[in-house]
Amino acid sequence: MSDIHTQYDDVEKLIDEEKFSEAIDGLNAILAEDESFVLGHLALARVYTKTGQHAEAIQHGEKACELEPTDPFNFTALSVTYQRAWAGTQEQLYITKAEDAMAKAQMLQSQG
């Protein structure tokens, strides 16, 4: 059995090859082993965004921020996820959430 980082590297290759369904399965398997693996949540947010599954993408982006609430990168990534959800749905709420997430990232960045 390989360690979780090796599994994650394998999944990243699937994402690069645009094998999104396989990548989603791999990432879900990783998170079944370790729900707190932030990179897994960030990657799922990215893949779900690429496949137009915006609600799922947001769920994982928000989870990454919940797990690491002081990392500005997570909030920047969440802002991008919200922006892409807006682009895919035209749901105005996502713009507000994107702005809020970016403001949080900037605040955390200035503290660091």
Sequence and secondary structure as in RCSB ss.txt:
>XXXX:A:sequence
MSDIHTQYDDVEKLIDEEKFSEAIDGLNAILAEDESFVLGHLALARVYTKTGQHAEAIQHGEKACELEPTDPFNF
TALSVTYQRAWAGTQEQLYITKAEDAMAKAQMLQSQG
>XXXX:A:secstr
   HHHHHHHHHHHHHTT HHHHHHHHHHHHHH TT HHHHHHHHHHHHHTT HHHHHHHHHHHHHHSTT HHHH
HHHHHHHHHHHHHH  THHHHHHHHHHHHHHHHHHH 
